[in-house]
Amino acid sequence: MREENIKQVDQIMTALTQVIDPELQVDVVNLGLIYGIDIEEEKATIKMTLTIMGCPLSDYLQNSIQKAVLQVDGINECEIQLVWYPVWSPERMSRAAKEQLGMQEEKKAESQNEDKIIDFNLPIKKMADKYPDFVQIMYDCGFTRIKIPGLLNTVGRVMTIPLGAQAMKIDLTKVKKAFEEKGYKVIND
Protein backbone atom coordinates (compact mmCIF):
# COMPACT_ATOMS: atom_id res chain seq x y z
CA MET A 1 0.00 0.00 0.00
CA ARG A 2 1.37 3.41 -0.96
CA GLU A 3 2.16 5.94 1.79
CA GLU A 4 -0.58 8.22 0.43
CA ASN A 5 -3.11 5.37 0.78
CA ILE A 6 -1.99 4.66 4.34
CA LYS A 7 -2.62 8.30 5.23
CA GLN A 8 -6.04 8.12 3.59
CA VAL A 9 -6.87 4.95 5.53
CA ASP A 10 -5.93 6.77 8.75
CA GLN A 11 -8.13 9.71 7.72
CA ILE A 12 -11.01 7.39 6.85
CA MET A 13 -10.73 5.57 10.20
CA THR A 14 -10.79 8.94 11.96
CA ALA A 15 -13.83 10.03 9.92
CA LEU A 16 -15.60 6.77 10.74
CA THR A 17 -15.27 7.43 14.47
CA GLN A 18 -17.87 10.14 13.85
CA VAL A 19 -20.43 7.58 12.58
CA ILE A 20 -22.42 6.69 15.68
CA ASP A 21 -24.71 3.67 15.97
CA PRO A 22 -27.95 5.36 17.13
CA GLU A 23 -29.00 2.38 19.25
CA LEU A 24 -25.74 1.85 21.13
CA GLN A 25 -24.38 5.43 20.92
CA VAL A 26 -20.91 4.11 20.07
CA ASP A 27 -19.05 4.73 16.82
CA VAL A 28 -18.68 1.98 14.21
CA VAL A 29 -14.88 1.77 14.62
CA ASN A 30 -14.98 1.16 18.38
CA LEU A 31 -17.88 -1.26 17.92
CA GLY A 32 -15.56 -3.29 15.70
CA LEU A 33 -17.85 -3.15 12.66
CA ILE A 34 -15.14 -2.03 10.21
CA TYR A 35 -13.24 -5.07 8.91
CA GLY A 36 -11.12 -3.46 6.21
CA ILE A 37 -10.46 -0.46 3.98
CA ASP A 38 -9.09 -0.73 0.46
CA ILE A 39 -8.21 2.29 -1.66
CA GLU A 40 -7.76 2.16 -5.39
CA GLU A 41 -7.21 5.49 -7.12
CA GLU A 42 -9.99 7.72 -5.74
CA LYS A 43 -12.30 4.89 -4.63
CA ALA A 44 -12.52 3.53 -1.09
CA THR A 45 -14.02 0.12 -0.45
CA ILE A 46 -15.16 -0.36 3.13
CA LYS A 47 -15.61 -3.93 4.36
CA MET A 48 -17.93 -3.92 7.32
CA THR A 49 -20.39 -6.01 9.22
CA LEU A 50 -23.40 -5.38 11.41
CA THR A 51 -24.08 -6.56 14.94
CA ILE A 52 -26.90 -8.77 13.63
CA MET A 53 -28.19 -9.88 10.24
CA GLY A 54 -31.26 -7.90 9.23
CA CYS A 55 -30.21 -4.95 11.38
CA PRO A 56 -32.87 -2.25 10.89
CA LEU A 57 -30.13 0.41 10.88
CA SER A 58 -28.24 -1.13 7.96
CA ASP A 59 -29.19 1.56 5.42
CA TYR A 60 -28.67 4.38 7.92
CA LEU A 61 -25.19 3.16 8.87
CA GLN A 62 -24.14 2.53 5.28
CA ASN A 63 -25.30 6.01 4.21
CA SER A 64 -23.54 7.62 7.18
CA ILE A 65 -20.34 5.71 6.44
CA GLN A 66 -20.39 6.73 2.77
CA LYS A 67 -20.96 10.36 3.73
CA ALA A 68 -18.04 10.31 6.21
CA VAL A 69 -15.67 8.57 3.79
CA LEU A 70 -16.47 10.94 0.92
CA GLN A 71 -15.36 13.87 3.08
CA VAL A 72 -11.77 12.57 3.03
CA ASP A 73 -9.57 14.42 0.54
CA GLY A 74 -8.85 12.39 -2.59
CA ILE A 75 -11.79 10.01 -2.15
CA ASN A 76 -14.55 10.53 -4.70
CA GLU A 77 -16.29 7.17 -4.53
CA CYS A 78 -17.17 4.85 -1.66
CA GLU A 79 -18.38 1.28 -1.92
CA ILE A 80 -19.64 -0.64 1.11
CA GLN A 81 -19.13 -4.39 1.16
CA LEU A 82 -21.21 -6.03 3.84
CA VAL A 83 -19.50 -9.19 5.14
CA TRP A 84 -20.60 -11.72 7.72
CA TYR A 85 -17.35 -13.51 8.43
CA PRO A 86 -15.84 -13.33 10.89
CA VAL A 87 -19.13 -13.04 12.73
CA TRP A 88 -19.34 -9.92 14.88
CA SER A 89 -19.31 -10.43 18.64
CA PRO A 90 -18.81 -8.09 21.62
CA GLU A 91 -15.17 -9.20 21.79
CA ARG A 92 -14.56 -7.11 18.64
CA MET A 93 -15.42 -3.92 20.55
CA SER A 94 -12.67 -1.68 21.89
CA ARG A 95 -12.10 -1.35 25.61
CA ALA A 96 -13.50 2.19 25.43
CA ALA A 97 -16.73 0.93 23.80
CA LYS A 98 -17.12 -1.78 26.44
CA GLU A 99 -16.62 0.77 29.20
CA GLN A 100 -19.09 3.17 27.58
CA LEU A 101 -21.69 0.39 27.44
CA GLY A 102 -20.98 -0.69 31.03
CA MET A 103 -19.65 -4.10 30.06
CA GLN A 104 -17.27 -5.47 32.67
CA GLU A 105 -14.51 -7.74 31.49
CA GLU A 106 -14.52 -11.00 33.41
CA LYS A 107 -10.76 -11.13 33.76
CA LYS A 108 -10.42 -7.55 35.00
CA ALA A 109 -10.18 -8.47 38.68
CA GLU A 110 -7.73 -11.28 37.92
CA SER A 111 -5.47 -9.10 35.78
CA GLN A 112 -5.22 -6.46 38.51
CA ASN A 113 -3.55 -9.03 40.76
CA GLU A 114 -0.97 -10.22 38.23
CA ASP A 115 2.12 -8.35 37.15
CA LYS A 116 1.53 -6.48 33.93
CA ILE A 117 4.74 -6.54 31.91
CA ILE A 118 5.29 -5.00 28.49
CA ASP A 119 8.32 -6.47 26.75
CA PHE A 120 9.50 -4.19 23.94
CA ASN A 121 11.25 -7.20 22.35
CA LEU A 122 8.04 -9.16 21.77
CA PRO A 123 5.73 -8.67 18.76
CA ILE A 124 2.90 -6.21 19.41
CA LYS A 125 0.36 -8.96 18.58
CA LYS A 126 1.48 -10.94 21.65
CA MET A 127 1.11 -7.89 23.88
CA ALA A 128 -2.30 -7.04 22.39
CA ASP A 129 -3.52 -10.61 22.95
CA LYS A 130 -2.33 -10.58 26.56
CA TYR A 131 -3.55 -7.14 27.65
CA PRO A 132 -6.98 -5.77 26.64
CA ASP A 133 -5.94 -2.13 26.99
CA PHE A 134 -2.67 -2.47 25.01
CA VAL A 135 -4.08 -1.33 21.65
CA GLN A 136 -5.73 1.75 23.16
CA ILE A 137 -2.53 2.79 25.00
CA MET A 138 -0.52 2.37 21.79
CA TYR A 139 -3.13 4.38 19.85
CA ASP A 140 -3.02 7.14 22.47
CA CYS A 141 0.79 7.26 22.07
CA GLY A 142 0.43 7.98 18.35
CA PHE A 143 0.35 4.49 16.84
CA THR A 144 -2.82 5.38 14.93
CA ARG A 145 -2.39 2.56 12.41
CA ILE A 146 -2.72 -0.07 15.15
CA LYS A 147 -6.51 0.12 14.80
CA ILE A 148 -6.50 -0.59 11.07
CA PRO A 149 -8.48 -3.82 10.76
CA GLY A 150 -6.20 -6.81 10.27
CA LEU A 151 -3.00 -4.95 11.13
CA LEU A 152 -2.33 -6.86 14.36
CA ASN A 153 -2.87 -10.21 12.67
CA THR A 154 -0.44 -9.40 9.87
CA VAL A 155 2.23 -6.80 10.60
CA GLY A 156 1.69 -7.13 14.36
CA ARG A 157 2.97 -10.71 14.36
CA VAL A 158 6.53 -9.49 13.63
CA MET A 159 6.51 -5.77 14.50
CA THR A 160 7.91 -4.79 17.90
CA ILE A 161 7.23 -1.53 19.70
CA PRO A 162 10.72 -0.11 18.92
CA LEU A 163 10.38 -0.93 15.20
CA GLY A 164 6.91 0.59 15.09
CA ALA A 165 8.08 3.68 16.95
CA GLN A 166 10.95 4.11 14.50
CA ALA A 167 8.59 3.78 11.52
CA MET A 168 6.03 6.20 12.99
CA LYS A 169 8.71 8.57 14.40
CA ILE A 170 7.43 8.20 17.97
CA ASP A 171 9.67 8.69 21.02
CA LEU A 172 10.06 5.39 22.90
CA THR A 173 10.32 7.18 26.25
CA LYS A 174 6.81 8.53 25.67
CA VAL A 175 5.54 5.00 25.04
CA LYS A 176 7.32 3.63 28.12
CA LYS A 177 5.91 6.41 30.29
CA ALA A 178 2.36 5.82 28.99
CA PHE A 179 2.50 2.13 29.95
CA GLU A 180 4.07 2.87 33.33
CA GLU A 181 1.29 5.37 34.08
CA LYS A 182 -1.20 2.53 33.46
CA GLY A 183 0.57 0.27 35.98
CA TYR A 184 2.77 -1.74 33.61
CA LYS A 185 6.39 -2.67 34.11
CA VAL A 186 8.30 -2.09 30.87
CA ILE A 187 11.17 -4.27 29.70
CA ASN A 188 13.22 -2.37 27.15
CA ASP A 189 16.62 -4.04 26.51
C-alpha atoms as a printed R data frame, in Angstrom:
    type eleno elety resid chain resno       x       y      z
1   ATOM     1    CA   MET     A     1   0.000   0.000  0.000
2   ATOM     2    CA   ARG     A     2   1.368   3.406 -0.955
3   ATOM     3    CA   GLU     A     3   2.161   5.938  1.786
4   ATOM     4    CA   GLU     A     4  -0.578   8.219  0.434
5   ATOM     5    CA   ASN     A     5  -3.107   5.374  0.777
6   ATOM     6    CA   ILE     A     6  -1.988   4.661  4.343
7   ATOM     7    CA   LYS     A     7  -2.623   8.305  5.226
8   ATOM     8    CA   GLN     A     8  -6.041   8.122  3.591
9   ATOM     9    CA   VAL     A     9  -6.874   4.945  5.526
10  ATOM    10    CA   ASP     A    10  -5.926   6.769  8.749
11  ATOM    11    CA   GLN     A    11  -8.128   9.709  7.723
12  ATOM    12    CA   ILE     A    12 -11.010   7.391  6.850
13  ATOM    13    CA   MET     A    13 -10.734   5.574 10.198
14  ATOM    14    CA   THR     A    14 -10.790   8.943 11.958
15  ATOM    15    CA   ALA     A    15 -13.828  10.026  9.916
16  ATOM    16    CA   LEU     A    16 -15.600   6.766 10.745
17  ATOM    17    CA   THR     A    17 -15.267   7.430 14.473
18  ATOM    18    CA   GLN     A    18 -17.869  10.144 13.854
19  ATOM    19    CA   VAL     A    19 -20.426   7.585 12.583
20  ATOM    20    CA   ILE     A    20 -22.419   6.686 15.680
21  ATOM    21    CA   ASP     A    21 -24.707   3.670 15.968
22  ATOM    22    CA   PRO     A    22 -27.946   5.356 17.126
23  ATOM    23    CA   GLU     A    23 -28.997   2.382 19.250
24  ATOM    24    CA   LEU     A    24 -25.740   1.854 21.128
25  ATOM    25    CA   GLN     A    25 -24.381   5.430 20.924
26  ATOM    26    CA   VAL     A    26 -20.906   4.105 20.073
27  ATOM    27    CA   ASP     A    27 -19.047   4.727 16.818
28  ATOM    28    CA   VAL     A    28 -18.682   1.980 14.212
29  ATOM    29    CA   VAL     A    29 -14.885   1.772 14.625
30  ATOM    30    CA   ASN     A    30 -14.980   1.156 18.379
31  ATOM    31    CA   LEU     A    31 -17.884  -1.264 17.923
32  ATOM    32    CA   GLY     A    32 -15.558  -3.293 15.697
33  ATOM    33    CA   LEU     A    33 -17.850  -3.152 12.665
34  ATOM    34    CA   ILE     A    34 -15.143  -2.035 10.211
35  ATOM    35    CA   TYR     A    35 -13.239  -5.067  8.909
36  ATOM    36    CA   GLY     A    36 -11.124  -3.457  6.207
37  ATOM    37    CA   ILE     A    37 -10.461  -0.456  3.983
38  ATOM    38    CA   ASP     A    38  -9.095  -0.729  0.459
39  ATOM    39    CA   ILE     A    39  -8.208   2.290 -1.657
40  ATOM    40    CA   GLU     A    40  -7.760   2.162 -5.393
41  ATOM    41    CA   GLU     A    41  -7.213   5.487 -7.117
42  ATOM    42    CA   GLU     A    42  -9.994   7.717 -5.737
43  ATOM    43    CA   LYS     A    43 -12.300   4.887 -4.631
44  ATOM    44    CA   ALA     A    44 -12.516   3.534 -1.086
45  ATOM    45    CA   THR     A    45 -14.023   0.119 -0.447
46  ATOM    46    CA   ILE     A    46 -15.156  -0.359  3.135
47  ATOM    47    CA   LYS     A    47 -15.606  -3.932  4.359
48  ATOM    48    CA   MET     A    48 -17.930  -3.915  7.319
49  ATOM    49    CA   THR     A    49 -20.391  -6.013  9.225
50  ATOM    50    CA   LEU     A    50 -23.399  -5.383 11.415
51  ATOM    51    CA   THR     A    51 -24.075  -6.557 14.938
52  ATOM    52    CA   ILE     A    52 -26.905  -8.767 13.631
53  ATOM    53    CA   MET     A    53 -28.187  -9.876 10.238
54  ATOM    54    CA   GLY     A    54 -31.256  -7.902  9.228
55  ATOM    55    CA   CYS     A    55 -30.214  -4.950 11.376
56  ATOM    56    CA   PRO     A    56 -32.868  -2.246 10.891
57  ATOM    57    CA   LEU     A    57 -30.127   0.408 10.875
58  ATOM    58    CA   SER     A    58 -28.236  -1.128  7.955
59  ATOM    59    CA   ASP     A    59 -29.187   1.555  5.418
60  ATOM    60    CA   TYR     A    60 -28.673   4.378  7.920
61  ATOM    61    CA   LEU     A    61 -25.189   3.157  8.874
62  ATOM    62    CA   GLN     A    62 -24.141   2.527  5.277
63  ATOM    63    CA   ASN     A    63 -25.299   6.009  4.205
64  ATOM    64    CA   SER     A    64 -23.541   7.619  7.181
65  ATOM    65    CA   ILE     A    65 -20.338   5.709  6.443
66  ATOM    66    CA   GLN     A    66 -20.390   6.727  2.770
67  ATOM    67    CA   LYS     A    67 -20.956  10.359  3.726
68  ATOM    68    CA   ALA     A    68 -18.044  10.312  6.209
69  ATOM    69    CA   VAL     A    69 -15.667   8.568  3.794
70  ATOM    70    CA   LEU     A    70 -16.465  10.935  0.919
71  ATOM    71    CA   GLN     A    71 -15.363  13.869  3.077
72  ATOM    72    CA   VAL     A    72 -11.767  12.574  3.034
73  ATOM    73    CA   ASP     A    73  -9.572  14.421  0.535
74  ATOM    74    CA   GLY     A    74  -8.851  12.392 -2.585
75  ATOM    75    CA   ILE     A    75 -11.789  10.015 -2.153
76  ATOM    76    CA   ASN     A    76 -14.549  10.534 -4.697
77  ATOM    77    CA   GLU     A    77 -16.291   7.168 -4.531
78  ATOM    78    CA   CYS     A    78 -17.171   4.846 -1.660
79  ATOM    79    CA   GLU     A    79 -18.375   1.277 -1.921
80  ATOM    80    CA   ILE     A    80 -19.644  -0.637  1.112
81  ATOM    81    CA   GLN     A    81 -19.126  -4.393  1.159
82  ATOM    82    CA   LEU     A    82 -21.212  -6.029  3.841
83  ATOM    83    CA   VAL     A    83 -19.500  -9.186  5.142
84  ATOM    84    CA   TRP     A    84 -20.600 -11.720  7.724
85  ATOM    85    CA   TYR     A    85 -17.346 -13.509  8.430
86  ATOM    86    CA   PRO     A    86 -15.844 -13.335 10.886
87  ATOM    87    CA   VAL     A    87 -19.128 -13.035 12.729
88  ATOM    88    CA   TRP     A    88 -19.336  -9.921 14.885
89  ATOM    89    CA   SER     A    89 -19.313 -10.432 18.645
90  ATOM    90    CA   PRO     A    90 -18.814  -8.089 21.617
91  ATOM    91    CA   GLU     A    91 -15.170  -9.201 21.786
92  ATOM    92    CA   ARG     A    92 -14.562  -7.109 18.645
93  ATOM    93    CA   MET     A    93 -15.423  -3.916 20.548
94  ATOM    94    CA   SER     A    94 -12.671  -1.680 21.885
95  ATOM    95    CA   ARG     A    95 -12.099  -1.346 25.611
96  ATOM    96    CA   ALA     A    96 -13.500   2.185 25.430
97  ATOM    97    CA   ALA     A    97 -16.725   0.931 23.805
98  ATOM    98    CA   LYS     A    98 -17.123  -1.782 26.438
99  ATOM    99    CA   GLU     A    99 -16.618   0.766 29.203
100 ATOM   100    CA   GLN     A   100 -19.093   3.168 27.585
101 ATOM   101    CA   LEU     A   101 -21.690   0.391 27.440
102 ATOM   102    CA   GLY     A   102 -20.979  -0.686 31.032
103 ATOM   103    CA   MET     A   103 -19.653  -4.105 30.059
104 ATOM   104    CA   GLN     A   104 -17.271  -5.472 32.665
105 ATOM   105    CA   GLU     A   105 -14.515  -7.744 31.488
106 ATOM   106    CA   GLU     A   106 -14.518 -11.003 33.408
107 ATOM   107    CA   LYS     A   107 -10.758 -11.127 33.755
108 ATOM   108    CA   LYS     A   108 -10.424  -7.550 34.996
109 ATOM   109    CA   ALA     A   109 -10.180  -8.474 38.682
110 ATOM   110    CA   GLU     A   110  -7.733 -11.275 37.923
111 ATOM   111    CA   SER     A   111  -5.468  -9.102 35.781
112 ATOM   112    CA   GLN     A   112  -5.224  -6.461 38.508
113 ATOM   113    CA   ASN     A   113  -3.554  -9.026 40.756
114 ATOM   114    CA   GLU     A   114  -0.967 -10.223 38.233
115 ATOM   115    CA   ASP     A   115   2.124  -8.348 37.149
116 ATOM   116    CA   LYS     A   116   1.528  -6.478 33.926
117 ATOM   117    CA   ILE     A   117   4.741  -6.539 31.908
118 ATOM   118    CA   ILE     A   118   5.292  -4.995 28.490
119 ATOM   119    CA   ASP     A   119   8.325  -6.467 26.751
120 ATOM   120    CA   PHE     A   120   9.505  -4.188 23.941
121 ATOM   121    CA   ASN     A   121  11.254  -7.198 22.347
122 ATOM   122    CA   LEU     A   122   8.040  -9.164 21.765
123 ATOM   123    CA   PRO     A   123   5.733  -8.670 18.757
124 ATOM   124    CA   ILE     A   124   2.902  -6.215 19.412
125 ATOM   125    CA   LYS     A   125   0.358  -8.957 18.576
126 ATOM   126    CA   LYS     A   126   1.481 -10.941 21.652
127 ATOM   127    CA   MET     A   127   1.108  -7.889 23.884
128 ATOM   128    CA   ALA     A   128  -2.298  -7.041 22.392
129 ATOM   129    CA   ASP     A   129  -3.515 -10.609 22.947
130 ATOM   130    CA   LYS     A   130  -2.327 -10.579 26.555
131 ATOM   131    CA   TYR     A   131  -3.547  -7.140 27.651
132 ATOM   132    CA   PRO     A   132  -6.984  -5.774 26.637
133 ATOM   133    CA   ASP     A   133  -5.936  -2.131 26.987
134 ATOM   134    CA   PHE     A   134  -2.666  -2.473 25.009
135 ATOM   135    CA   VAL     A   135  -4.080  -1.327 21.646
136 ATOM   136    CA   GLN     A   136  -5.732   1.748 23.159
137 ATOM   137    CA   ILE     A   137  -2.535   2.792 24.996
138 ATOM   138    CA   MET     A   138  -0.522   2.370 21.788
139 ATOM   139    CA   TYR     A   139  -3.133   4.376 19.851
140 ATOM   140    CA   ASP     A   140  -3.019   7.144 22.473
141 ATOM   141    CA   CYS     A   141   0.790   7.258 22.072
142 ATOM   142    CA   GLY     A   142   0.429   7.975 18.348
143 ATOM   143    CA   PHE     A   143   0.349   4.486 16.842
144 ATOM   144    CA   THR     A   144  -2.821   5.378 14.929
145 ATOM   145    CA   ARG     A   145  -2.388   2.558 12.406
146 ATOM   146    CA   ILE     A   146  -2.719  -0.065 15.147
147 ATOM   147    CA   LYS     A   147  -6.507   0.117 14.799
148 ATOM   148    CA   ILE     A   148  -6.504  -0.587 11.074
149 ATOM   149    CA   PRO     A   149  -8.477  -3.822 10.761
150 ATOM   150    CA   GLY     A   150  -6.203  -6.811 10.266
151 ATOM   151    CA   LEU     A   151  -2.998  -4.955 11.131
152 ATOM   152    CA   LEU     A   152  -2.335  -6.856 14.365
153 ATOM   153    CA   ASN     A   153  -2.870 -10.213 12.668
154 ATOM   154    CA   THR     A   154  -0.441  -9.401  9.875
155 ATOM   155    CA   VAL     A   155   2.232  -6.799 10.603
156 ATOM   156    CA   GLY     A   156   1.686  -7.134 14.357
157 ATOM   157    CA   ARG     A   157   2.973 -10.708 14.356
158 ATOM   158    CA   VAL     A   158   6.528  -9.490 13.627
159 ATOM   159    CA   MET     A   159   6.513  -5.774 14.503
160 ATOM   160    CA   THR     A   160   7.911  -4.793 17.897
161 ATOM   161    CA   ILE     A   161   7.231  -1.533 19.704
162 ATOM   162    CA   PRO     A   162  10.719  -0.107 18.924
163 ATOM   163    CA   LEU     A   163  10.378  -0.929 15.203
164 ATOM   164    CA   GLY     A   164   6.908   0.593 15.088
165 ATOM   165    CA   ALA     A   165   8.084   3.683 16.952
166 ATOM   166    CA   GLN     A   166  10.945   4.111 14.495
167 ATOM   167    CA   ALA     A   167   8.593   3.780 11.515
168 ATOM   168    CA   MET     A   168   6.030   6.205 12.991
169 ATOM   169    CA   LYS     A   169   8.714   8.565 14.404
170 ATOM   170    CA   ILE     A   170   7.433   8.198 17.972
171 ATOM   171    CA   ASP     A   171   9.669   8.694 21.019
172 ATOM   172    CA   LEU     A   172  10.060   5.387 22.905
173 ATOM   173    CA   THR     A   173  10.323   7.177 26.254
174 ATOM   174    CA   LYS     A   174   6.810   8.534 25.673
175 ATOM   175    CA   VAL     A   175   5.541   5.001 25.041
176 ATOM   176    CA   LYS     A   176   7.315   3.628 28.123
177 ATOM   177    CA   LYS     A   177   5.912   6.411 30.286
178 ATOM   178    CA   ALA     A   178   2.362   5.815 28.988
179 ATOM   179    CA   PHE     A   179   2.505   2.131 29.946
180 ATOM   180    CA   GLU     A   180   4.069   2.867 33.331
181 ATOM   181    CA   GLU     A   181   1.294   5.366 34.080
182 ATOM   182    CA   LYS     A   182  -1.202   2.533 33.460
183 ATOM   183    CA   GLY     A   183   0.571   0.273 35.981
184 ATOM   184    CA   TYR     A   184   2.769  -1.736 33.611
185 ATOM   185    CA   LYS     A   185   6.388  -2.672 34.109
186 ATOM   186    CA   VAL     A   186   8.298  -2.085 30.866
187 ATOM   187    CA   ILE     A   187  11.173  -4.272 29.699
188 ATOM   188    CA   ASN     A   188  13.224  -2.368 27.146
189 ATOM   189    CA   ASP     A   189  16.618  -4.041 26.507
